[in-house]
Amino acid sequence: MTQKAWTYLLYIVIAIGLALVILGVGLALFSNISVSMGVRGVQIIAVTIGLGLLLMVPSKIVLTLLLMKNNSQ
């Protein structure tokens, strides 16, 4: 894959991660899932936010390294 394709793919992964974080925060604030489902509802919210952060953070680091490498060349 070319560097442009990697950059595009990482932007997509970051967008998916951000969407998961927003979904998790939305579930926590605007739904009754944590009360109606109890501990299982809180786990669903935590896993959704956690997966979003897990996708976002490493992708940002790799994307930054790729862009720095591109600028140095």
C-alpha positions in Angstrom: 0.0 0.0 0.0 1.2 3.5 -0.7 1.6 6.1 2.0 -1.5 8.0 0.7 -3.6 4.8 1.1 -2.3 4.2 4.6 -3.1 7.8 5.5 -6.6 7.5 4.2 -7.1 4.2 6.0 -5.9 5.7 9.3 -8.2 8.7 8.9 -11.1 6.2 8.5 -10.1 4.3 11.6 -9.9 7.5 13.6 -13.4 8.5 12.4 -14.8 5.1 13.4 -13.2 5.4 16.8 -14.6 8.9 17.3 -18.0 7.7 16.2 -17.8 4.9 18.9 -16.8 7.4 21.6 -19.6 9.7 20.6 -22.1 6.8 20.6 -20.9 5.7 24.1 -21.2 9.2 25.5 -24.6 9.5 23.9 -25.7 6.2 25.4 -24.5 7.4 28.8 -26.1 10.8 28.7 -29.3 10.4 26.7 -30.5 6.9 27.2 -31.7 5.0 30.2 -29.6 1.9 29.5 -27.5 2.2 32.6 -30.5 2.2 34.8 -32.7 -0.3 33.0 -29.9 -2.9 32.3 -27.9 -2.2 35.5 -24.3 -3.4 35.5 -24.6 -4.8 31.9 -25.7 -1.4 30.6 -22.7 0.3 32.2 -20.4 -2.4 30.7 -21.9 -1.8 27.2 -21.2 1.9 27.5 -17.7 1.4 28.9 -16.8 -1.1 26.1 -18.1 1.2 23.4 -16.1 4.1 24.7 -13.1 1.9 25.3 -13.1 0.5 21.8 -13.4 3.9 20.3 -10.4 5.1 22.3 -8.5 2.0 21.4 -9.0 2.7 17.7 -8.3 6.5 18.0 -5.1 6.7 20.0 -2.7 4.3 18.2 -4.0 5.5 14.8 -3.1 9.1 15.7 0.4 8.1 16.7 1.0 6.1 13.5 -0.5 8.8 11.4 1.8 11.4 13.0 4.8 9.3 12.4 3.9 8.8 8.7 3.3 12.5 8.2 6.6 13.4 9.9 8.4 10.8 7.7 6.8 12.3 4.6 7.8 15.8 5.6 11.4 14.8 6.2 11.8 13.3 2.7 
